[in-house]
Amino acid sequence: MNKTYRNFIILTLSFLFGSFMPLHKDLNEYGEWLEFHNLSGEKFEVSVNDLEKNIAWYDYGLAKEYTRLFEPFFIYSKDRTHFIDLDTYSLVLEKKDDGKLTSPGINVDVKVQVVNTQNMSSAILLFCGTECYPETALWRNNSWIEIYGFKINSKDKFVPTIWKIEIEDMRFTEYSYSKAFNKMPDNYNQKHRLKNIEFEK
C-alpha cells in the first residue's frame, strides 16, 4: 500500500469514527511520528482526562546566541505568538566553522517548554527523566498543543503516549497506546526531527 493511499484510508476512518478517535493522521508532524514508529492513531485511548495543572510562567532566560542556534528546531504556533522548546534543556548543540551542527547526544532529563514570543516568558509543560521521553510536538491551533513520545510502564515497557495541553487554562489529557514496545524504539529525534544535526558516536 503506497503512502498516499494509506493516508487516505486513515483520514476516511478518522472522519467516520471521529467521536471515538481523539486524533487523526494527516500529513503533519503527528502523521510522520505515527508512520516512523508504525503506530495507528485509532489505538490511542485516554489514560488521564482533563487534568488542570497549576503551571507557573517565568523568564525564558536563554541567551540570544543559543536562541538563534536552536531556533530552527522550535515549533511555532500558527500566529507565531508561542513556540514549543523541546531541546534546549537536554541537547548540547554546537555549530562548527563550516556551519554544520553537531551534538554528543541527548541527555536523559528532558524539559518541554512553551514560550511566549511577546514577552519571552516560558512555562514547563513536561519534565521527564527515565520515566518518559517526548520526541516531537504539534500545534492543533493557537492554544492546543500535542506532544508525542513514550512512557515507561511498571514492566519496563515503552508505551507510545500523547500529551494534549490547552495552554490557556493548562488542562492536560493523556492518551496511551494499546500496545507497548519491549525495548526502546528507534530514536525519532535523531533520525527524523533533528536529522540535520550530526550526532557524535
N, C-alpha and C positions, 0 to 999 in steps of 0.2 A: 504494500500500500504506500503510495507516494505521500510526501509531507502535506501537499495542498489538499488532497482528498481526505487525509486523516484529520486535518484541522476542520474541514467542512463537516465531517461526521460528528466530531466532538462539539462544535458550535451548535449543530442542529439538536443534539441531545441536550445541551445546556438550555436551549430555548424551550424544548418540550418539557423538561423536568426541572426548570429553574427554581421552583419553590422548594425543591429538595436538595439543591446544589448551591452551596454558598458562593462558589466561584465558577468561572468558566475559562476554558483555554482559548486564547487568541494569540495573535502574533505580537506579543509583548514580552517583557521580562519574565512574567509568570509562565507563559507558554514555553519559553526557552528553558526555564528551570525544570518544568514538568518533563519536557522531552529529554533533557540531559540525563535525568535520573530514571527515565522510563516510568513515570507516575501517571495516574489517571485522576483528573480533577474531581470526578464524582465519588471517589473513595475517601474523601476527607469528611470527617464528622466533627461537630462541635464538642470540645472537651472542657472548655471554660467559657462560659457565656456572659457577655455584657458586664464585665467586672470594672468598676470605676476605681481608678488609682489616683492617689494624691501625688502628682508629678510636679516637681519644682523646676522653674526656669532660672538659669544663671548665665553669666557671661561666657560666651563660647571660648574665648581666650586663646585660640590657635593663632600662632604668629603668621603674619602675612605671607612669608615665603613658603610656609608649609601649606597654607590655604591654597596658594597658587599651584603647588606641587600636587596636591590631592584633588584639586577642583575637577579634573576630568572624570573622577570616579564618584562625585557627589550625584545624588539622584534628586532632581528638582521637581517641584510641583509645577503644574501647567502654568500657573500665574507667576511663577518664579519668586513667590514670597517666602518659600521654605525649601530646604533641601534635607535629604537624609544622608548622614555621615555614618558609613558602616566600617570605615577603615582606619581613621587616624589614631585611634587608641591602640590598635592591635598590630598594625602593619608598619614596619620600618622601611621607609622608601627613600631611595637616593636617585639623583639624576646625574648621569655621567657627562663628561665634556662633549660627547657626541650626541647628547640628547636622550640616550637610552635610559629607561627607568629600570632599576634593579632593586631586589629585596632579598634578604636572607630568609624570609618566611613570615608566617602569620602567627602571632602569639596565641596562647590558649585562651586568655581572657579577651572577650570581645564586648565592646560597648557600642550600641546603636543609638545615635542621637538624631533628633530633628532640630534644625537650626532655622531661626527666623532671620531672613536676609535684611530686614528693615532695621533691626537693632542689634543683630548678631548675638542674640540670646539663644540658648540651647536647652533642651530637655532630654534626659536619658530615658529612652523607651524600653530598652532591654540591656541587661548586663549579664553576660554568660561566661561561665568558666568551663569546667569539664562537663557540666550537665546539659549544655545546649550549645549550638553554634549556628548563627544566622549566616546565610550566604548571599542573599540579594533582597531587593525590595521593589515596590511599585506604588505609585500614587494612582488610586482609582478616581479620585477627584482632589480638589484642593485641601480637603481636610481628612480624607480617608486613606490611610497607609496600610499596605500589606507587606509583611516581612516573611521571607521564606527560608527555611533551614531545617535543622534536626534537633530533637531532644533525645537524650539517652535515658531509657527507662530503667526500672529496677532490675531487669535481667540483662543489663548492659547491651541492649539492642538499640539501634538507631531508628527513631521514628520520624518520618517526614512531618513537619509541623508548619502551620501558617499562623502568624500572629496578625490579627486585624485590629487597627487602632484608629479611633476617631480622635484627632488631636484637639478639637475644640473643647470637648469635655473629658478627654483622656479615658475613654471607655475601651476596654480590651476584650476581644474574643479570640479564643484559641481553637484551631482546628487540627486534629491529629489524623494521620493516615491509618487505614485499616490494617496495614501490614508494616512490619519493621525489617530493617536490614540487620543481618547477623554481624556484619563487620562494617567499618566506616566506608561509606561510598566514595567514589571519586570526587575530588575537590572541585566544585563548580567555580569557585572564585579563581583559582589558579588556572584552570583550563578554559574558562569562558569569560566571566565578567572582568577579570584582571589579566586577560591574556596578553595585553601589551606590556606587561611587566615581566622582566626576566628574573625568575626566582633562582637563587643560587642553590646548588645542591651540596 
